[in-house]
Amino acid sequence: MKATAMAPSNIAFIKYWGKVDEGLRLPANGSLSVNLSGLTTKTTVEFSERYQKDEVLINNKIDSKKTERVIKHLDLIRKKAGIKKKAKVVSVNNFPMAAGLASSASGFAALTLAGSKAAGLNLPEKELSILARIGSGSACRSIPPGFVEWMEGGDETSFAKTIFPANYWDIAIITVIVSTGEKTTGSTLGMELAKTSPFFKTRLSLIKQKLEKIKKIIKEKKFCEFGKLVEEEALELHAIMLTSKPSLIYWTPKTLEIMRFTHMMRKEKLEVYFTIDAGPHIYLICPNKDKEKVIDKLKSIKEIEIIVNEPANGAKLIQDHLF
Ligand code: DP6
């Protein structure tokens, strides 16, 4: 059987960084994110006797490392479905891979939904989220729609669920791509180092409070408080990265330029805040009504590309197969 799914990427406001179980990808802390409308992955999976081995094509390329991780995930799906057939997987992102934007969230969410359906399974949202989590932690947050919380816990209790629908809050998230073409340390490797930071324990001891605080702020739609907390959290994440041993420095001069530019825009009374993941790119967050002003200001900055997002729904099955 063949199935195709489309899944959004997501950006975390409270970040996942550190695991308590590497294999099951159980997070050291809960996290909170929103799905992004402009960054999506489409994946078609077919299980068939015709295939002698698993074939994996991502953005028209064969990559042995990525294939290995996909096959591991297919094995999990096969085990759950009780089948042995090999599969063909074709996956494309709507955003440039070369930009180095995280694609594992949308990628593993789409693979989980398409793969499980193609294997004959009809898994409920919670099961899909758990399965996606084992592929890549942040992928579990791309399964449910809108604003999403991923709970810490054990294999059966650590999954993501919607806390507010996508249309709950009219905000814009502008991805600013500042790629240098350099390859950065991937999240899986990067977060293994988290515990070597002297500040990691402190971060974990305060994170539950932070999660409660942000949920309340989102509920009350207090944008300014929200932005401040999101920016603070991103800087805290990078403080952990910077003080890991060896140190992880994801920022480039361009990243810093945009960070400062964001502060300058705020001085000019534009409510815009940034967040950053494990890479040099920046995500600017502002009320949707102000997005054109922010985009216009960004025009003065050289060598960047932008992708404008709004809060989006989660992974869904589509009919438009890739092969
Ligand atoms: C900085 O989900 O890519 O984007 O579970 O090892 O695949 P693995 O890691 P991944 O890590 C994402 C880290 C982050 C923060 C976040 O999205 O919460």
Boltz pocket constraint, residues with backbone or C-beta under 6 A from the ligand:
constraints:
  - pocket:
      binder: B
      contacts: [[A, 10], [A, 11], [A, 12], [A, 14], [A, 15], [A, 16], [A, 17], [A, 25], [A, 31], [A, 102], [A, 104], [A, 105], [A, 133], [A, 135], [A, 136], [A, 137], [A, 138], [A, 139], [A, 187], [A, 188], [A, 189], [A, 276], [A, 277], [A, 278]]
      max_distance: 6.0
